[in-house]
Structures are given as C-alpha cells and as structure tokens.
C-alpha cells in the first residue's frame, strides 16, 4: 500500500479548496474562443467541482473569485500553497495551470486532477486523473467521481504524488508511512531538494552550451556568407556570365550545408530540453518565491542568476539567428542549391523561437525574485 498523507479534515473546521485550471476571458466577445473557454470552465466549476466540494463542507474558490484586493499572482501562489485541497483541471496542458500544479505538487498537500477526455497532457499521464466528457451525463459522472475521491481522501488520507515523495523520502512501496523513527531506513539514493536543484542547473547548463554552439555556428555561416557576397559582387561588376555566378552560388551553398545542418541539430537539442525542464524550473521558482528573502541560500541565488544569464544569451543568439534567417529566406529563389541549407536555417529559427517565451518568462520571474533580496 502506498504511503498516505494525513487526513486534512478536522471537527467543525471548514476546509478550503483552490481550483486551478483554464479560465478564459469573461469580457471577450460572444462566440470567440476565449469567451467559449470561459463559459466552459465556469460550467465545470459550478456544476461539477463546487457541488462536489460542498457535499463535504469544503469551500471551493477560483482565482477570478478571490474577493481581496492585491497582487493576483501573489494571491494565486498563496492559495496554491496554503489551501487544504487543490482540484486541478489539466485539460489542454495550459502553461499557467502546469506551473501552479508543479508548485502544489512539491508542497505535498492533497491534490485531485481532473481533465476532459482527449485533452490530457502527456507529461502527467501517469498521475491518476478524473476524466470527464463535456456532456450533461459526463459532468454528472465527473461530479460523482470527485465526491468519491474527496470521501476516500478525507476519510483515509490522500496519496502523495511523486514530487512530494522524492522531497520527503516517502517510498511508494508496501508498508507504513515514513515517520521520524524510520528516517534511517530511507533510500540513501533518493534525491533531496538540493539534488533536484542541481539536476535543473545541469539542464540549464546544457541549454547555455547549446546557445553558445548556436552562436558560433551563426558566426561561421556569417563569415562564409560575407566571403560569398564579396565574390558575387566582383563577378557582377565584371559582367561574368550567369553560369559563372551560379557556380559561385553552388560553392557557397556547399560551404554552408554542414554548418546549417549543425545549426538545426543544435537548435533541436536546445528545444528538446525545454519540455522536461519547464515544469521543474517553474516549480523551483515557486519554492524560491515562497521562501522569505533572508532565508534563501546561495544555491537559490545562483539558480536565479543562471536563468537570467540563459535568457540574455538566448536573446542575443535569437536576434542574430532571426536576422540571418530572414536574409536566408530571400536566397531560396536564387538557386536550387540553396534550398536545403536555407531549410535547415529556417527550421533552427523556429526551434529557438519556440522556447524563447518560456526562457523569457523564467528570467522575468528570476529578476523579480532577485530584486526582493536586494
């Protein structure tokens, strides 16, 4: 039997449940995707989640219903961390939801996952999730499933998820829950919080190395391009025949073919590291934010600096890459010899651009947290 978290229910105590999930835009025009998303998830909250919680005296609340004035981001973080229960609608893998969910997971407090059929993110596919269909009967079934989950959890305790077990040394094996007298029996190889930070930093270090490699490859291609331009200008001024100029273009295309492939390959590696790192980085940032500035250790400070440095490096490389990619697009019509290297360069631009938003989000949060310590 898997180790369980203690029950949260106390006599005569009103429990709180914070609901995280896509919100949509209540002010959007009727018929737009944003307005439809708002209506859909409001219906899930009002017809499924809130009634299920109410049955057990649990007060459910969404972020757009927080009555107190203040910084909404801070309020959400506090609710995610401090609420007795969290019910998370993971439909679609919304980035904000995944960030808040990662932060909640590390607290080790009770969390119930729900999600619409066909819209569950693969990243958390291994975690038990109450699935629902957006039909009348489907929502009724989902409400009953949540009621059952709450009944069992409030009575017997909630099962801790992997992040909580890792950080607290709770083993997912048959036997009793860990206690202070069993600390010596924990798996010596089980990673702790510092190990998790180190793993994230290693991944960020690899991304930084990828960006440096991308920058060097861009410089190589740029130098070869400059040489080719000089040659072509000379041939044009000398009124060289088209066949001679075409031969020069073919030599240029051949010279950049290998670095263009390397550029695309490195960019793919850079983008590939984002998926497994994003949720971990966002959860780590949440932990740093939840720690009073005076109590943050040196590792946390170095972690924030690493995020800021990575964003600066990525922004510089992206500027060069985007400019070069735009110029390369114009070469496609010059000769068929250029099409393959240009495709690789264009693909590299898209790969790097796809992760820049996340990297910039990390850095923005890291800068804000760095300012709080000064």
C-alpha positions as CSV (number, residue, x, y, z in Angstrom):
1,X,0.0,0.0,0.0
2,X,1.4,3.4,-0.9
3,X,2.2,5.8,1.9
4,X,-0.6,8.3,2.6
5,X,-0.7,11.9,3.6
6,X,-2.6,12.6,6.8
7,X,-6.2,13.4,6.6
8,X,-6.9,17.2,6.4
9,X,-10.4,17.1,7.9
10,X,-10.9,18.3,11.5
11,X,-14.1,18.5,13.5
12,X,-16.0,21.7,13.0
13,X,-13.4,23.0,10.6
14,X,-14.3,24.5,7.2
15,X,-11.8,23.2,4.6
16,X,-10.6,25.3,1.7
17,X,-10.2,24.1,-1.9
18,X,-8.5,26.2,-4.5
19,X,-9.4,25.3,-8.1
20,X,-6.8,25.8,-10.7
21,X,-7.5,25.4,-14.4
22,X,-8.0,27.4,-17.6
23,X,-10.2,30.5,-17.0
24,X,-10.7,32.1,-20.4
25,X,-11.9,35.7,-20.8
26,X,-15.3,36.7,-19.4
27,X,-15.0,40.1,-21.2
28,X,-14.3,38.5,-24.6
29,X,-16.9,38.9,-27.4
30,X,-19.5,36.2,-27.6
31,X,-18.6,33.4,-29.9
32,X,-14.8,33.9,-29.6
33,X,-12.6,31.0,-28.4
34,X,-11.7,33.0,-25.2
35,X,-15.4,33.5,-24.3
36,X,-16.3,29.9,-25.0
37,X,-13.4,28.7,-22.8
38,X,-14.6,30.9,-20.0
39,X,-18.2,29.6,-20.2
40,X,-17.0,26.0,-20.5
41,X,-14.7,26.1,-17.4
42,X,-17.2,28.2,-15.4
43,X,-19.7,25.4,-16.1
44,X,-17.2,22.8,-14.9
45,X,-16.7,24.8,-11.7
46,X,-20.3,25.5,-10.9
47,X,-21.9,22.2,-12.0
48,X,-19.1,19.7,-11.1
49,X,-16.4,20.9,-8.7
50,X,-18.2,23.3,-6.3
51,X,-21.2,21.0,-5.6
52,X,-18.9,18.0,-5.0
53,X,-16.9,20.1,-2.5
54,X,-20.0,21.5,-0.9
55,X,-21.2,18.0,-0.1
56,X,-18.3,17.7,2.4
57,X,-18.4,21.2,3.7
58,X,-15.4,22.2,1.6
59,X,-15.3,25.8,0.3
60,X,-14.2,25.9,-3.4
61,X,-12.8,29.0,-5.0
62,X,-11.3,30.0,-8.3
63,X,-8.7,32.7,-8.9
64,X,-11.2,35.0,-10.6
65,X,-13.4,34.9,-7.5
66,X,-10.8,35.9,-4.9
67,X,-12.5,38.8,-3.1
68,X,-9.5,40.6,-1.7
69,X,-7.6,43.3,-3.4
70,X,-3.9,42.8,-4.1
71,X,-1.4,41.3,-6.5
72,X,-3.2,38.5,-8.2
73,X,-0.1,36.4,-8.9
74,X,0.9,36.5,-5.2
75,X,-2.7,35.6,-4.2
76,X,-2.7,32.7,-6.5
77,X,0.6,31.4,-5.2
78,X,-0.6,31.7,-1.6
79,X,-3.8,29.8,-2.4
80,X,-2.0,27.1,-4.3
81,X,0.5,26.6,-1.4
82,X,-1.8,27.1,1.6
83,X,-5.2,25.7,0.7
84,X,-6.2,22.4,2.3
85,X,-7.1,20.9,-1.0
86,X,-6.5,21.7,-4.7
87,X,-8.5,20.5,-7.6
88,X,-6.7,21.0,-10.9
89,X,-8.3,20.9,-14.3
90,X,-5.3,19.9,-16.5
91,X,-7.3,20.0,-19.8
92,X,-5.1,21.2,-22.6
93,X,-1.9,21.5,-20.5
94,X,-2.3,25.2,-20.0
95,X,1.2,26.6,-19.1
96,X,-0.1,28.6,-16.1
97,X,-2.0,25.6,-14.8
98,X,1.0,23.4,-15.1
99,X,3.2,25.9,-13.3
100,X,0.7,26.2,-10.4
101,X,0.2,22.4,-10.4
102,X,4.0,21.9,-10.1
103,X,4.2,24.3,-7.2
104,X,1.3,22.5,-5.5
105,X,2.9,19.0,-6.1
106,X,6.0,20.0,-4.2
107,X,4.1,21.1,-1.1
108,X,2.9,17.5,-0.8
109,X,-0.6,18.7,0.1
110,X,-3.8,16.9,-1.3
111,X,-4.4,17.4,-5.0
112,X,-7.1,16.0,-7.2
113,X,-6.6,16.0,-11.0
114,X,-9.5,16.3,-13.5
115,X,-9.4,16.7,-17.2
116,X,-11.5,16.5,-20.3
117,X,-11.2,13.3,-22.5
118,X,-8.7,13.8,-25.3
119,X,-7.1,16.9,-23.8
120,X,-4.8,15.4,-21.1
121,X,-1.1,16.5,-21.4
122,X,1.2,13.5,-21.8
123,X,3.7,15.0,-19.2
124,X,1.4,13.9,-16.3
125,X,-0.3,10.9,-17.9
126,X,1.0,8.6,-15.2
127,X,-0.9,10.5,-12.5
128,X,-4.5,9.3,-11.7
129,X,-6.9,11.8,-13.3
130,X,-10.7,12.0,-13.2
131,X,-11.7,12.3,-16.8
132,X,-14.9,13.9,-18.0
133,X,-17.0,14.4,-21.1
134,X,-18.5,17.9,-21.6
135,X,-22.0,16.4,-21.8
136,X,-24.7,16.6,-19.2
137,X,-24.3,12.9,-18.2
138,X,-20.5,13.3,-18.4
139,X,-20.4,16.2,-16.0
140,X,-22.8,14.3,-13.6
141,X,-20.4,11.3,-13.7
142,X,-17.4,13.6,-13.0
143,X,-19.1,15.2,-10.0
144,X,-19.7,11.8,-8.5
145,X,-16.1,10.8,-9.2
146,X,-14.8,13.9,-7.4
147,X,-17.2,13.2,-4.5
148,X,-15.8,9.7,-4.2
149,X,-12.2,10.9,-4.3
150,X,-12.9,13.5,-1.6
151,X,-14.8,11.0,0.6
152,X,-11.9,8.5,0.5
153,X,-9.2,11.1,0.9
154,X,-10.9,12.9,3.8
155,X,-11.5,9.6,5.5
156,X,-8.3,7.7,4.8
157,X,-5.8,10.3,3.7
158,X,-4.6,11.4,0.3
159,X,-1.9,9.6,-1.6
160,X,1.3,11.7,-2.0
161,X,2.4,12.3,-5.6
162,X,5.9,11.7,-6.8
163,X,7.4,15.2,-6.2
164,X,6.3,15.0,-2.5
165,X,7.7,11.5,-2.1
166,X,11.0,12.5,-3.6
167,X,11.4,15.6,-1.5
168,X,10.3,13.9,1.7
169,X,11.8,10.5,1.3
170,X,8.4,8.7,1.2
171,X,8.7,5.4,-0.6
172,X,5.9,4.2,-2.9
173,X,6.1,0.7,-1.7
174,X,4.1,-1.6,0.5
175,X,4.3,-0.7,4.2
176,X,3.5,2.1,6.7
177,X,4.1,5.8,6.0
178,X,7.5,7.2,6.9
179,X,8.0,8.6,10.3
180,X,10.8,10.3,12.2
181,X,11.9,7.0,13.7
182,X,12.1,5.4,10.2
183,X,14.3,8.2,8.8
184,X,17.4,5.9,8.8
185,X,15.6,3.4,6.6
186,X,15.0,5.8,3.7
187,X,16.6,5.0,0.4
188,X,20.1,6.6,0.5
189,X,19.9,7.2,-3.2
190,X,16.6,9.1,-3.1
191,X,17.3,12.7,-4.3
192,X,16.6,15.6,-2.0
193,X,15.7,19.2,-2.8
194,X,19.3,20.2,-3.4
195,X,19.7,17.3,-5.8
196,X,16.7,18.4,-7.7
197,X,18.1,22.0,-8.0
198,X,21.4,20.5,-9.2
199,X,19.6,18.5,-11.8
200,X,17.8,21.6,-13.1
201,X,21.0,23.6,-13.1
202,X,22.7,20.8,-15.1
203,X,19.9,21.0,-17.7
204,X,20.1,24.8,-17.8
205,X,23.9,24.5,-18.2
206,X,23.4,22.2,-21.2
207,X,20.9,24.7,-22.7
208,X,23.5,27.5,-22.3
209,X,26.1,25.4,-24.0
210,X,23.7,24.8,-26.9
211,X,23.1,28.6,-27.2
212,X,26.9,29.1,-27.3
213,X,27.2,26.5,-30.0
214,X,24.4,28.1,-32.0
215,X,26.1,31.5,-31.8
216,X,29.4,30.0,-33.0
217,X,27.7,28.3,-35.9
218,X,25.9,31.5,-36.9
219,X,29.3,33.3,-36.9
220,X,30.7,30.6,-39.2
221,X,27.8,30.8,-41.6
222,X,28.0,34.6,-41.5
223,X,31.7,34.6,-42.4
224,X,31.1,32.2,-45.3
225,X,28.2,34.4,-46.5
226,X,30.4,37.5,-46.4
227,X,33.1,35.8,-48.5
228,X,30.5,34.7,-51.0
229,X,28.9,38.1,-51.2
230,X,32.3,39.6,-52.0
231,X,32.9,37.1,-54.7
232,X,29.5,37.6,-56.3
233,X,29.8,41.4,-56.2
234,X,33.1,41.0,-58.1
235,X,31.6,38.7,-60.6
236,X,28.7,41.0,-61.2
237,X,30.9,44.0,-61.7
238,X,33.0,42.1,-64.1
239,X,29.8,41.1,-66.1
240,X,30.5,37.5,-65.6
241,X,28.1,35.1,-67.3
242,X,25.2,33.6,-65.3
243,X,26.9,30.1,-65.3
244,X,29.9,31.5,-63.6
245,X,27.8,33.2,-60.9
246,X,25.7,30.1,-60.5
247,X,28.9,28.1,-59.9
248,X,29.9,30.6,-57.2
249,X,26.4,30.2,-55.6
250,X,26.8,26.4,-55.7
251,X,30.1,26.6,-53.9
252,X,28.6,28.9,-51.3
253,X,25.7,26.5,-50.8
254,X,28.1,23.6,-50.3
255,X,30.2,25.5,-47.9
256,X,27.3,26.3,-45.5
257,X,25.5,23.0,-45.9
258,X,27.3,21.3,-43.0
259,X,27.1,24.2,-40.5
260,X,23.5,24.7,-41.4
261,X,22.7,21.1,-40.6
262,X,24.7,21.5,-37.3
263,X,22.7,24.7,-36.6
264,X,19.4,22.9,-37.0
265,X,20.6,19.9,-35.0
266,X,21.8,22.0,-32.1
267,X,18.6,24.1,-32.1
268,X,16.5,20.9,-31.9
269,X,18.6,19.7,-28.9
270,X,18.1,23.2,-27.3
271,X,14.3,23.0,-27.8
272,X,14.1,19.4,-26.7
273,X,15.5,20.2,-23.3
274,X,12.6,22.7,-22.7
275,X,9.7,20.2,-22.2
276,X,11.2,18.3,-19.3
277,X,12.8,21.4,-17.7
278,X,9.9,23.9,-17.8
279,X,7.7,22.4,-15.1
280,X,10.7,21.8,-12.9
281,X,12.0,25.3,-13.3
282,X,8.6,26.9,-12.7
283,X,8.1,24.8,-9.6
284,X,11.6,25.7,-8.3
285,X,10.9,29.4,-8.9
286,X,7.7,28.9,-6.9
287,X,9.7,27.4,-4.0
288,X,12.2,30.3,-4.1
289,X,9.3,32.8,-4.0
290,X,7.7,31.0,-1.1
291,X,10.9,31.3,0.9
292,X,11.5,34.6,2.7
293,X,14.4,36.5,1.1
294,X,16.5,36.3,4.2
295,X,16.3,32.5,4.3
296,X,17.2,31.8,0.7
297,X,20.5,30.0,0.3
298,X,23.4,30.5,-2.1
299,X,22.1,27.8,-4.4
300,X,18.8,29.6,-4.9
301,X,20.7,32.8,-5.7
302,X,22.9,31.1,-8.3
303,X,19.8,29.4,-9.8
304,X,18.2,32.8,-10.4
305,X,21.4,34.2,-11.9
306,X,21.6,31.2,-14.2
307,X,18.1,31.8,-15.5
308,X,18.9,35.4,-16.2
309,X,22.1,34.6,-18.0
310,X,20.5,32.0,-20.1
311,X,17.8,34.4,-21.2
312,X,20.4,37.0,-22.1
313,X,22.4,34.5,-24.2
314,X,19.3,33.2,-25.9
315,X,18.0,36.7,-26.7
316,X,21.3,37.6,-28.3
317,X,21.5,34.4,-30.3
318,X,17.9,34.7,-31.3
319,X,18.5,38.3,-32.6
320,X,21.4,37.1,-34.8
321,X,19.5,33.9,-35.9
322,X,16.3,35.8,-36.8
323,X,18.2,38.3,-38.9
324,X,20.1,35.7,-40.6
325,X,17.0,33.6,-41.2
326,X,15.2,36.5,-42.8
327,X,18.1,37.1,-45.1
328,X,18.3,33.3,-45.9
329,X,14.6,33.2,-46.9
330,X,15.4,35.6,-49.7
331,X,18.0,33.3,-51.1
332,X,15.6,30.4,-51.8
333,X,14.6,31.8,-55.2
334,X,18.3,32.5,-56.2
335,X,19.2,28.8,-56.8
336,X,18.0,25.3,-56.0
337,X,21.4,24.7,-54.4
338,X,20.5,27.0,-51.5
339,X,17.2,25.4,-50.7
340,X,18.4,22.6,-48.4
341,X,20.7,24.8,-46.2
342,X,18.1,27.5,-46.1
343,X,15.5,25.0,-44.9
344,X,17.9,24.0,-42.0
345,X,18.4,27.6,-41.1
346,X,14.7,28.3,-41.1
347,X,14.0,25.3,-39.0
348,X,16.6,26.3,-36.5
349,X,15.0,29.8,-36.2
350,X,11.6,28.2,-35.5
351,X,13.1,25.8,-32.9
352,X,14.8,28.5,-30.9
353,X,11.8,30.9,-31.2
354,X,9.5,28.2,-29.8
355,X,11.3,28.1,-26.5
356,X,12.1,31.8,-26.1
357,X,8.8,32.6,-24.5
358,X,9.4,30.2,-21.7
359,X,13.0,31.3,-21.2
360,X,11.9,34.9,-21.0
361,X,9.2,34.0,-18.5
362,X,11.8,32.3,-16.3
363,X,14.1,35.3,-16.5
364,X,11.3,37.8,-15.7
365,X,10.4,35.9,-12.6
366,X,14.1,35.4,-11.6
367,X,14.8,39.1,-11.9
368,X,11.7,40.0,-9.8
369,X,12.9,37.5,-7.1
370,X,16.5,38.8,-7.3
371,X,15.2,42.4,-6.6
372,X,13.4,41.2,-3.4
373,X,16.7,40.1,-1.9
374,X,18.4,43.5,-2.6
